[in-house]
Amino acid sequence: MPVSLRELCADRSLGLRSACPSADLERRITWVHSSELSDPTPYLDGGELLLTTGLGPAADPDGYVARLAAHGLAGLGFGTGLGHDDLLPAVTAACARAGLPLVEVPERTPFLALSRAVSEARAAERYAEVVRTDEAQRALTAAALGDDRESGPGRVLDRLAERLDAWSLISDADERVRYAAPRPSSRRAAALAGEIARVREHAGPSSVTVAAGGGQVVLQPVRMVGPSVLVVGRDRQFSPVDRQVIGSAVSVLTLAHARSAAAGRAEHRVRTAVLRALAVLPGSGAEQVLADTWGPLPDGDLVAVALGGRPATGRFDVLLDTLERASAGFHAELDGRVAVIVGADAVPPLLTVASRVRDVRAGISDPAPVTGLARALREAGRALDAAERLDRRTVRFADLAARGLSALVLPEDAEAFAESVLAPLVRHDAERRGDLVGSLREWLAHHGQWDPAATRLGVHRHTLRARIEKAGALLDRDLDSPGVRAELWFALHAGR
C-alpha cells in the first residue's frame, strides 16, 4: 500500500509540518510532482503530492486549491524559505475550506528528498509484496505436496484462509462443497450458488468478484475432479497481492491434483485388471490378487455393485473420486460402468456414498463367496441394466430374477431373438394366411394338449396337429423338447 501523508510527516529527517490539522492525512501518495503552473492538473493523474514554492497559487489561491482538490490530489506541499518565508494565509485558508491537506516543506528539505522518500517506500512495499507472495506460494505448495497424510487440497485451503484472514471452499462438479476452511464456511456456498454455477459453466478460465456484506468474494475455476470452483471471501476487500495469493492457490491445487490423478489412473488400471480377471478367469488366482490389492477381505459373502447412469456418458472421474475419498470397497471402472466389491453389510453405506453423485443408478448382486465373484459381477451388471431400463435408482438381482426371465433380458435383445426364431412362421402366415403363430401359442399355453387347445382355437384337433407339425418343420426344431418349448414360449411373449 502506498505511503500516507501522515507517515511522510512522521519522518523527522524531512521536517514536514501539517498546516491543516482537520485534513485527512491518511491519504495515500501515488507519486510526488513539483510544478509552478497556475493549473498543473492536466499533467496529473490524481493521488500525487504536488510541491510548489508559491508561484502557482499566488494569483488565485482559491481557484488553484479548488482545482487540485477536484482532481483528487493527495495533498499540497508548500516550500518555504525561497519565494515565501511562511505559508501564504490565503492558501492555508483555501486548503482548509477544500479539505485538501497542506504540508509545509522547510528550505532545508529539497523537493527531491520527498520524491526519494516516496519512491523508496514504494520500492520497499513492492519488495514486501514479492516476499509475501513467495512465502505464500511456498506455504501453499508445502500444504499440497507434503509427505504427511493431511497434505492435500484441505490443507491448502487452511493455509489460504490463514494467510488472507478469510474463509475458503471448493465446490465440485456436483455442486457439493468438497473442502472448506474453516469447516462451517461450507454453508456459505448456498448463498453463492448462482455465481458458482456461472464460473463452473464458463468455457474458459474466468475470475468473478462479488460484493458481500461490505466485503468481497472471489470465485475462480480450478482443475480438479470435474469443473470445480475455488471461493474465497472476507469482510473487507482483497488487495492485488491477496489476489496473487489466490491465483497461486489455484495453480497449486491444479498441480497437486494432476500429480495425484496420475497415480490414481495407474491404480485404477490395476484395479480394473483385477476385476476383469475375476470376471473372465474365475478360479485363476485372481481372488488372491484381490486380497493382496484390497487388503484382508471382509468376513462372509461379498456383494458386487454396478454403478452407472449419467456418469456413463463420460469418464467416471467424479464417481471414482467420491468412492476413493469414502474408502468405499474395492472399485474400478469396468466395461463402461463402475464395479464395486463390498461386504454384504457394507451395501447400504456404499449406496449412500454413491448417491452424492447426481443421477447414479445401482445394480446389486446376490451375496457370493470370493470364488463366485464372476457370477456376482454379471448379476450386478444385469441389475444395473434393469435399473436404467426401468428408471429406478436401485435394482437388486434377487428382485429382478423373481420377475422372470424377461426382466433379465434387454427388450431390444428379446425382440431381436423373437423375430429371428419366429421369422419362418411369420412369413408363412403372411403369405398363406395361416395361423401358425397363434396355434403354436395356444398349444404351448395348454402344455401340448390337443383337445383344449383346438377348442380354444375353434378348429378340429387334427387341424391343430397339422399346424403344429408344419410349424415344427419350418422351425426345424423338435417341439417335444422342453427346452425348445421354453425358448418358443419366451419368443412368443417377447416379440411384437
C-alpha positions in Angstrom: 0.0 0.0 0.0 1.5 3.5 -0.9 2.9 5.7 1.8 0.4 8.1 3.5 0.9 11.8 4.2 0.9 11.0 8.0 3.8 8.6 7.5 5.7 11.2 5.5 5.1 13.8 8.1 6.3 11.4 10.8 9.7 11.1 9.1 11.7 13.7 11.2 14.5 13.9 8.7 12.2 15.6 6.3 10.9 18.2 8.8 7.4 18.5 7.3 4.7 20.2 9.2 1.0 19.7 8.6 -0.8 23.1 8.2 -4.3 21.8 8.1 -5.0 19.7 11.3 -8.5 18.9 10.1 -7.4 17.4 6.8 -7.2 13.7 6.1 -3.6 12.8 6.5 -4.3 9.1 5.8 -4.4 9.8 2.1 -2.1 7.6 0.1 0.6 9.2 -2.1 0.9 7.6 -5.5 3.8 9.9 -6.5 5.5 13.3 -5.9 5.4 16.0 -8.5 6.6 19.7 -8.4 5.1 22.4 -10.6 4.7 26.2 -10.5 1.9 26.3 -13.1 -1.3 28.1 -12.1 -3.1 24.9 -13.3 -1.0 21.8 -13.2 -3.9 19.3 -13.2 -3.7 18.5 -17.0 -0.3 16.8 -16.1 -1.5 14.9 -13.0 -3.4 11.6 -12.6 -4.7 12.2 -9.1 -3.2 10.9 -5.8 0.0 12.9 -6.1 1.6 15.2 -3.5 2.1 18.4 -5.5 5.1 20.6 -4.5 5.3 24.3 -5.1 7.3 27.4 -3.9 4.2 29.6 -4.2 4.3 30.8 -7.7 1.4 28.7 -8.9 -1.3 29.6 -6.3 -0.1 33.3 -5.8 -2.6 34.8 -8.3 -5.7 32.9 -7.4 -5.3 30.7 -4.3 -9.0 29.7 -4.1 -9.2 28.6 -7.7 -5.8 26.9 -7.6 -6.7 24.8 -4.5 -10.2 24.0 -5.8 -8.8 22.6 -9.0 -6.3 20.4 -7.1 -9.0 19.1 -4.7 -11.4 18.3 -7.5 -8.6 16.4 -9.3 -8.1 14.1 -6.3 -4.6 15.1 -5.3 -3.3 13.6 -2.1 -2.1 17.0 -0.8 -0.2 20.2 -1.4 3.4 20.7 -0.2 4.4 24.4 0.1 8.1 25.1 0.2 9.1 28.0 2.5 12.3 30.0 2.6 12.6 30.6 -1.1 9.8 32.8 -2.6 7.9 33.0 0.7 9.3 32.8 4.2 6.0 31.4 5.5 2.9 29.8 4.2 0.5 32.1 2.4 -2.5 32.7 4.6 -4.8 32.7 1.6 -3.5 29.2 0.5 -3.9 27.9 4.0 -7.5 29.1 4.2 -8.3 27.7 0.8 -6.9 24.3 1.7 -8.9 24.3 4.9 -12.1 25.1 3.0 -11.5 22.5 0.3 -10.3 19.8 2.8 -7.0 19.5 0.9 -4.1 18.5 3.1 -1.4 21.2 3.2 2.1 20.5 4.5 5.0 23.0 4.9 8.3 21.9 3.4 11.2 23.8 5.0 14.0 25.2 3.0 16.5 22.6 4.3 14.5 19.8 2.7 14.9 19.6 -1.1 11.9 18.6 -3.0 14.0 15.7 -4.3 14.1 14.3 -0.8 10.3 13.9 -0.8 10.4 12.2 -4.2 13.1 9.8 -3.0 11.3 9.0 0.3 8.0 8.1 -1.6 10.0 6.2 -4.2 11.9 4.2 -1.6 8.7 3.5 0.3 7.0 2.2 -2.9 10.1 0.0 -3.7 10.0 -1.4 -0.1 6.3 -2.1 -0.5 6.8 -3.9 -3.8 9.6 -6.0 -2.3 7.4 -6.8 0.7 4.7 -7.9 -1.7 7.1 -10.1 -3.6 8.3 -11.7 -0.3 4.7 -12.2 0.9 3.7 -13.8 -2.4 6.7 -16.0 -2.5 6.2 -17.1 1.2 2.5 -17.8 0.4 3.4 -19.9 -2.6 5.9 -21.9 -0.6 3.4 -22.5 2.2 0.6 -23.5 -0.2 2.9 -25.8 -2.1 4.1 -27.5 1.1 0.5 -27.9 2.2 -0.5 -29.5 -1.1 2.6 -31.8 -1.7 3.8 -32.7 1.8 4.5 -36.2 2.8 2.1 -36.4 5.7 -1.5 -37.7 5.4 -3.1 -34.4 6.0 -1.4 -32.8 2.9 -3.8 -32.0 0.0 -6.5 -29.6 -1.0 -8.0 -29.4 2.5 -4.6 -28.3 3.9 -4.2 -25.8 1.1 -7.5 -24.1 2.0 -6.5 -24.0 5.6 -3.2 -22.2 4.7 -5.0 -19.9 2.3 -7.6 -18.9 4.9 -4.9 -18.2 7.5 -2.8 -16.1 5.1 -5.6 -13.9 3.9 -7.6 -13.9 7.2 -10.5 -15.2 5.1 -12.7 -18.2 4.6 -12.5 -20.5 1.6 -14.2 -23.5 0.0 -14.2 -25.7 -3.2 -17.5 -26.5 -4.9 -17.1 -29.6 -7.1 -18.8 -30.6 -10.3 -21.9 -31.9 -8.5 -22.4 -28.6 -6.6 -21.2 -30.1 -3.3 -18.7 -28.5 -1.1 -15.6 -30.7 -1.3 -13.4 -28.8 1.2 -13.9 -25.8 3.4 -11.8 -23.7 5.8 -12.9 -23.2 8.4 -15.4 -26.1 8.1 -18.5 -24.0 8.9 -17.7 -22.0 5.7 -19.3 -24.7 3.7 -22.7 -23.2 4.5 -21.8 -20.1 2.5 -22.0 -22.0 -0.8 -25.8 -22.0 -0.8 -26.0 -18.1 -1.0 -23.4 -18.1 -3.8 -24.9 -21.0 -5.8 -25.7 -18.7 -8.8 -22.2 -17.2 -9.0 -20.6 -20.6 -8.5 -22.6 -22.1 -11.4 -21.7 -19.3 -13.7 -18.0 -19.7 -13.1 -18.2 -23.5 -13.3 -20.1 -23.4 -16.6 -17.9 -20.8 -18.2 -16.0 -22.3 -21.2 -12.6 -20.7 -20.4 -10.7 -19.5 -17.3 -12.5 -16.6 -15.6 -12.5 -14.9 -12.2 -15.5 -13.3 -10.7 -15.5 -10.9 -7.7 -18.8 -10.1 -5.9 -19.6 -7.8 -3.0 -20.9 -9.5 0.1 -21.8 -7.7 3.3 -19.2 -5.0 3.0 -16.5 -7.4 2.0 -15.6 -9.3 -1.2 -15.8 -12.8 -2.5 -13.5 -14.1 -5.3 -14.5 -17.1 -7.4 -12.0 -18.8 -9.7 -12.3 -22.1 -11.6 -9.9 -24.8 -10.6 -9.0 -28.0 -12.4 -9.7 -30.8 -10.1 -12.2 -33.7 -10.5 -14.6 -32.2 -12.9 -15.2 -28.5 -13.2 -14.7 -27.1 -9.7 -14.7 -23.6 -8.3 -12.5 -22.1 -5.6 -14.4 -19.5 -3.5 -12.5 -17.1 -1.1 -14.2 -14.4 0.9 -13.8 -12.0 3.8 -15.4 -8.9 5.3 -13.0 -6.4 3.5 -11.6 -6.0 0.0 -8.7 -8.1 -1.3 -5.5 -6.3 -2.4 -3.7 -7.1 -5.6 -1.2 -9.2 -3.5 -4.1 -11.1 -2.0 -5.4 -11.9 -5.5 -2.0 -13.1 -6.5 -2.0 -15.4 -3.4 -5.5 -16.7 -4.5 -4.1 -17.3 -8.0 -1.2 -19.2 -6.5 -3.6 -21.4 -4.6 -5.4 -22.2 -7.9 -2.1 -23.2 -9.5 -1.0 -25.3 -6.5 -4.4 -27.1 -6.4 -4.3 -27.8 -10.1 -0.7 -29.2 -9.9 -1.5 -31.3 -6.8 -4.5 -32.8 -8.5 -2.5 -33.6 -11.6 0.1 -35.4 -9.6 -2.4 -37.4 -7.6 -4.5 -38.0 -10.7 -1.6 -39.6 -12.5 -1.0 -42.0 -9.6 -4.8 -42.6 -9.3 -5.1 -43.5 -13.0 -2.3 -46.1 -12.6 -4.0 -47.6 -9.5 -7.4 -47.6 -11.3 -5.9 -49.6 -14.2 -4.6 -52.2 -11.8 -8.0 -52.4 -10.1 -9.7 -52.8 -13.5 -7.3 -55.6 -14.4 -8.1 -57.4 -11.2 -11.9 -57.1 -11.6 -11.6 -58.2 -15.3 -9.6 -61.3 -14.2 -12.2 -62.1 -11.6 -15.0 -61.8 -14.3 -13.3 -63.6 -17.1 -11.0 -66.1 -15.3 -12.7 -67.2 -12.1 -10.5 -69.6 -10.0 -7.3 -68.4 -11.8 -5.8 -66.9 -8.6 -7.4 -63.5 -9.2 -9.2 -63.9 -5.9 -5.8 -63.9 -4.1 -4.8 -60.9 -6.2 -7.9 -59.1 -5.0 -7.0 -59.8 -1.4 -3.4 -58.6 -2.0 -4.6 -55.4 -3.7 -7.5 -54.6 -1.4 -6.2 -56.0 1.9 -7.9 -58.5 4.2 -11.3 -59.5 2.6 -14.4 -58.9 4.7 -15.7 -61.9 6.6 -18.6 -63.8 4.9 -20.0 -63.4 1.5 -19.3 -60.5 -0.8 -21.6 -58.4 -3.0 -20.9 -56.8 -6.4 -22.5 -53.4 -7.1 -22.5 -51.9 -10.6 -22.9 -48.1 -10.7 -23.9 -46.2 -13.8 -26.3 -43.7 -15.1 -25.3 -40.2 -16.1 -21.6 -40.8 -15.5 -21.7 -43.4 -18.2 -21.7 -40.6 -20.8 -18.0 -39.9 -20.0 -15.2 -40.9 -17.7 -16.1 -41.8 -14.1 -13.7 -39.4 -12.5 -16.1 -37.8 -10.1 -17.8 -41.1 -9.1 -14.4 -42.9 -8.6 -13.0 -39.9 -6.6 -16.1 -39.9 -4.4 -15.7 -43.7 -3.7 -12.0 -43.2 -3.1 -12.4 -40.5 -0.6 -15.0 -42.5 1.3 -12.9 -45.7 1.1 -15.9 -47.5 -0.3 -14.9 -51.0 -1.1 -12.8 -52.3 -4.0 -13.9 -50.3 -7.0 -12.8 -49.7 -10.6 -14.2 -48.8 -14.0 -15.2 -51.9 -15.9 -16.9 -52.1 -19.3 -18.4 -48.7 -19.2 -19.5 -48.7 -15.6 -18.1 -48.7 -12.1 -18.0 -52.0 -10.3 -17.6 -52.2 -6.6 -16.9 -55.2 -4.3 -18.0 -54.9 -0.7 -19.0 -57.0 2.2 -22.8 -57.8 2.3 -23.3 -55.4 5.3 -21.5 -52.5 3.6 -24.0 -52.2 0.7 -26.2 -49.5 2.4 -23.3 -47.2 3.2 -22.0 -47.6 -0.3 -25.3 -46.6 -1.8 -25.3 -43.5 0.4 -21.8 -42.6 -0.8 -22.8 -43.2 -4.5 -25.9 -41.0 -4.1 -23.6 -38.0 -3.6 -23.0 -38.1 -7.4 -26.1 -36.9 -9.3 -28.2 -39.4 -11.3 -26.2 -42.5 -10.4 -28.0 -45.8 -10.6 -27.0 -49.1 -8.9 -27.4 -52.8 -9.6 -26.8 -55.2 -6.7 -25.8 -58.8 -7.0 -26.8 -61.7 -4.7 -24.2 -62.4 -1.9 -21.4 -64.7 -3.1 -18.2 -66.2 -1.8 -15.0 -64.8 -3.2 -14.8 -67.7 -5.7 -18.2 -66.7 -7.0 -17.4 -63.0 -7.8 -17.6 -63.7 -11.6 -21.2 -64.5 -11.2 -21.8 -61.6 -8.8 -20.3 -59.1 -11.3 -22.6 -60.5 -14.1 -25.6 -60.2 -11.8 -24.8 -56.7 -10.8 -24.5 -55.7 -14.5 -27.9 -57.3 -15.3 -29.5 -55.5 -12.3 -28.0 -52.1 -13.4 -29.3 -52.6 -17.0 -32.7 -53.1 -15.4 -32.3 -50.0 -13.2 -31.6 -47.9 -16.3 -34.4 -49.5 -18.3 -37.0 -49.2 -15.5 -35.7 -45.7 -14.5 -35.1 -46.8 -10.9 -32.3 -45.7 -8.6 -31.5 -49.2 -7.4 -32.3 -52.7 -8.5 -31.3 -55.9 -6.8 -30.7 -59.0 -8.9 -32.8 -61.1 -6.4 -35.8 -58.9 -7.1 -35.1 -58.9 -10.8 -34.8 -62.7 -11.0 -38.1 -63.1 -9.2 -39.9 -61.2 -12.0 -38.9 -63.9 -14.5 -36.5 -64.3 -17.5 -37.9 -61.3 -19.4 -36.7 -59.0 -16.7 -33.2 -60.2 -17.2 -33.0 -59.5 -20.9 -32.9 -56.1 -22.6 -36.2 -55.5 -24.5 -34.3 -54.9 -27.8 -32.4 -58.2 -27.3 -35.5 -60.1 -26.5 -37.3 -58.7 -29.5 -34.4 -59.5 -31.9 -34.4 -63.0 -30.6 -38.1 -63.4 -31.1 -38.0 -62.0 -34.6 -35.2 -64.4 -35.5 -36.8 -67.5 -34.1 -40.3 -66.9 -35.3 -39.5 -65.5 -38.7 -40.4 -68.7 -40.7 -43.8 -68.9 -39.0 -44.5 -65.1 -39.5 -43.6 -65.4 -43.2 -45.9 -68.4 -43.7 -48.8 -66.7 -42.0 -48.3 -63.6 -44.1 -48.0 -65.4 -47.4 -50.6 -68.2 -46.9 -53.0 -66.6 -44.4 -52.4 -69.3 -42.0 -52.3 -69.1 -38.2 -49.2 -71.0 -37.2 -48.1 -68.4 -34.7 -51.4 -68.2 -32.9 -51.8 -72.0 -33.0 -48.4 -72.6 -31.5 -49.0 -70.0 -28.8 -52.3 -71.7 -27.8 -50.9 -75.2 -28.0 -47.9 -74.3 -25.7 -50.3 -72.5 -23.3 -52.2 -75.8 -22.9 -48.9 -77.7 -22.3 -49.2 -79.6 -25.7 -52.8 -80.9 -25.0 -54.6 -81.1 -28.3 -58.3 -81.0 -27.4 -58.3 -78.0 -25.1 -56.1 -76.0 -27.4 -58.2 -76.9 -30.5 -61.4 -76.0 -28.7 -59.9 -72.7 -27.7 -58.9 -72.0 -31.4 -62.3 -73.3 -32.7 -60.7 -75.9 -35.0 -60.6 -79.7 -35.2 -57.8 -81.4 -33.2 -56.4 -82.9 -36.5 -56.2 -79.4 -38.0 -54.3 -78.1 -35.0 -52.0 -81.2 -35.1 -51.2 -80.4 -38.8 -50.4 -76.8 -38.0 -48.1 -77.8 -35.2 -46.3 -80.3 -37.4 -45.9 -77.6 -40.0 -44.5 -75.2 -37.5 -42.0 -77.8 -36.3 -40.9 -78.4 -39.9 -40.5 -74.7 -40.7 -38.6 -74.1 -37.4 -36.5 -77.2 -37.9 -36.9 -77.9 -34.1 -38.2 -80.8 -32.0 -41.3 -79.4 -30.4 -41.4 -82.3 -28.0 -38.2 -80.9 -26.3 -38.9 -79.0 -23.1 -36.0 -76.6 -23.9 -37.3 -75.8 -27.3 -40.8 -75.3 -26.0 -39.4 -72.8 -23.3 -37.5 -70.9 -26.0 -40.5 -70.6 -28.2 -42.7 -69.6 -25.3 -40.3 -66.8 -24.5 -40.1 -65.7 -28.1 -43.9 -65.6 -28.5 -44.1 -63.3 -25.5 -41.1 -61.1 -26.3 -42.0 -60.4 -29.9 -44.2 -57.7 -31.2 
